[in-house]
Amino acid sequence: MLAEIDVIGIKDDEVHIFEVKCSARQVKAARQLRKIRALLAKQWGGEGKVLRLFFVNGESGVISAVL
């Protein structure tokens, strides 16, 4: 397995990827999301997809964008 995606939403040219953690482990989530972004960018190449990455803290329910 190269990477695991918790939640992914695709509509037109926009892709939202969510990494869910039970607690505030945003550093680990960001690392995983960057890996996923690199793999998907390689897969889709120049297709013009917009990838947006998000971290979901399951404990607090807060959703944060990851750059």
Residue, then its C-alpha position, 0 to 999 in steps of 0.5 A: m500500500l502506498a497511502e491510505i485516504d480517510v475521506i476523499g471528495i471529487k467534483d469536477d476538477e476539485v479534489h478534497i482529501f481529509e485525514v482524520k485523527c482521534s486527537a490533535r496530531q496535525v503534524k502526522a496528518a500533514r505529512q500523510l496528506r503531503k504524501i497523498r498529494a504527491l502520489l495523486a499529482k503524479q497519477w493525474g499529471g497535468e489534468g488540472k485537478v485542484l487538490r485541497l487537503f484537510f485535517v479533521n480532529g476527531e476529538s474536537g470536530v475541528i476541520s483545518a486546511v493543510l497547505 
